[in-house]
Amino acid sequence: MIFKSSWSGRLATTLLSVLALSFGLAQAEAATVVALGASNTYGKGVARNQAYPAQLQAILKAGGKSVRVVNAGINGDTTEGMLRRMDRAVPNGTSVVILQPGGNDRRQGSPDRTSEIQSRLSARGIPVIMMSNSMLSGLPKQADGIHLTPEGYQMLARSIAPSVQSAMGR
């Protein structure tokens, strides 16, 4: 009886170790995608789960991808602001950055730092997917004519998902 008890205890310990290791590997394999941008990245006027980064994460996960999409959008942000907070917003190990500069540079008279953001991310080995304002045209917008509706964000997430998957290389 002692042998069986000892054997089953070792088996249980081994199984728990394998499960813990598997969980740890699954967590380590999860790709991080950072959506860096202004109000249309943030999801101004909609719930957080309706903004395109959250919807993109749901689409990628439904497709079997182990991914976490971080919403690093700030209402009213300029590319100068994005550049200043980029190192904080885009941690080492990030798989892909979706950059949506918005139109605040022009409205606020701020210099366009898009190419500098792209260069710094490239130097870190992080692929950048550019999301230009033209990608927003024709999508359903809120009454302000600038920010998307939940349906518009869903359509945007669907349209960018293949590019994100390709950049992730998974």
C-alpha positions in Angstrom: 0.0 0.0 0.0 2.9 2.4 0.7 4.2 1.8 -2.8 0.9 2.6 -4.4 0.4 5.7 -2.3 4.0 6.9 -3.0 3.6 6.1 -6.7 0.2 8.0 -7.0 1.7 10.9 -5.1 4.6 11.2 -7.5 2.2 10.8 -10.4 0.0 13.6 -9.1 3.1 15.8 -8.5 4.4 15.1 -12.0 1.0 15.8 -13.6 0.7 19.1 -11.7 4.2 20.0 -12.8 3.4 19.3 -16.4 0.2 21.3 -16.2 2.0 24.3 -14.6 4.8 24.1 -17.2 2.3 23.9 -20.0 0.4 26.9 -18.7 3.6 28.8 -18.4 4.6 28.0 -21.9 1.2 28.9 -23.2 1.5 32.3 -21.5 5.0 32.8 -22.8 3.9 32.0 -26.3 1.1 34.6 -26.3 2.0 37.4 -28.7 1.6 41.0 -27.7 0.2 43.4 -30.2 0.2 47.1 -29.2 -2.3 49.5 -30.8 -0.6 52.9 -30.5 -2.6 55.9 -31.6 -5.1 58.6 -30.8 -8.9 58.6 -30.3 -9.9 56.1 -33.0 -7.5 53.7 -31.4 -8.7 54.5 -27.9 -12.3 54.1 -29.0 -13.7 57.5 -28.2 -17.4 57.3 -27.6 -17.7 53.6 -27.3 -17.2 51.0 -24.5 -13.6 49.6 -24.2 -14.7 46.2 -25.5 -16.1 47.9 -28.6 -12.9 49.7 -29.6 -11.0 48.1 -32.4 -8.1 46.7 -30.3 -10.5 44.7 -28.1 -12.4 43.5 -31.2 -9.2 42.6 -32.9 -8.1 40.5 -30.0 -11.5 38.6 -30.0 -11.1 38.0 -33.8 -7.6 36.7 -33.5 -8.4 34.5 -30.5 -11.5 33.1 -32.3 -9.0 32.2 -35.1 -6.9 30.2 -32.6 -4.2 32.8 -32.0 -2.7 33.2 -28.6 -2.6 37.0 -28.5 -3.1 40.0 -26.3 -3.9 43.3 -28.0 -3.0 46.3 -25.8 -5.0 49.5 -26.4 -2.4 52.3 -26.1 -4.6 54.9 -27.7 -5.2 58.3 -26.1 -7.9 60.8 -27.1 -6.4 63.9 -28.7 -2.8 62.5 -28.8 -0.3 63.6 -31.3 2.6 61.7 -32.8 4.9 63.8 -30.6 3.0 62.4 -27.6 3.1 58.9 -29.0 6.8 59.1 -29.4 7.3 60.4 -25.9 5.3 57.5 -24.4 6.3 54.8 -26.9 9.0 53.0 -24.8 6.4 52.7 -21.9 3.6 51.7 -24.2 5.5 49.2 -26.3 7.4 46.8 -24.0 10.3 44.7 -25.2 9.0 41.5 -26.7 6.1 43.2 -28.4 5.3 41.2 -31.6 3.6 43.9 -33.6 2.6 47.6 -33.3 -0.4 49.0 -35.1 0.3 52.7 -35.5 -2.7 55.0 -36.1 -1.4 58.6 -36.0 -4.8 60.2 -36.4 -5.1 63.9 -37.5 -4.2 65.7 -34.3 -0.8 66.8 -35.4 -2.4 69.0 -38.1 -5.2 70.3 -35.8 -2.7 71.1 -33.0 0.1 72.4 -35.1 2.4 69.6 -33.9 5.2 68.2 -36.0 4.6 64.8 -37.5 6.8 62.2 -35.8 5.4 59.1 -37.6 8.6 58.2 -39.4 10.6 58.6 -36.2 8.2 56.2 -34.3 8.5 53.7 -37.2 12.3 54.0 -37.2 12.6 53.5 -33.5 10.3 50.5 -33.5 12.1 49.0 -36.5 15.4 49.4 -34.7 13.9 47.3 -31.9 12.9 44.6 -34.4 9.2 45.3 -34.0 7.1 45.3 -37.2 4.8 48.2 -37.6 1.4 48.2 -39.4 0.3 51.6 -40.4 -3.3 52.5 -40.0 -3.9 55.6 -42.1 -6.9 57.8 -41.7 -8.0 56.6 -45.2 -8.7 53.2 -43.6 -11.5 54.8 -41.7 -13.3 56.2 -44.7 -16.5 54.7 -45.6 -16.9 53.0 -42.1 -19.9 53.9 -39.9 -19.2 57.0 -37.8 -20.6 58.6 -34.8 -22.5 61.9 -35.0 -19.2 63.8 -34.9 -18.2 62.4 -38.3 -14.7 61.4 -37.0 -15.0 58.5 -34.5 -16.3 55.2 -35.5 -19.4 53.4 -34.2 -19.0 49.9 -32.6 -19.9 48.5 -36.0 -17.3 50.6 -37.6 -14.6 49.5 -35.1 -15.7 45.9 -35.8 -15.2 46.4 -39.5 -11.9 48.0 -39.0 -10.7 45.1 -36.7 -11.8 42.6 -39.4 -10.0 44.5 -42.1 -6.7 44.7 -40.2 -6.7 41.2 -38.7 -5.0 39.5 -41.7 -2.2 42.0 -41.7 -1.6 41.5 -38.0 -1.6 37.7 -38.4 0.9 38.0 -41.2 3.1 40.3 -39.2 2.9 38.0 -36.2 4.2 35.2 -38.5 1.9 32.7 -36.7 
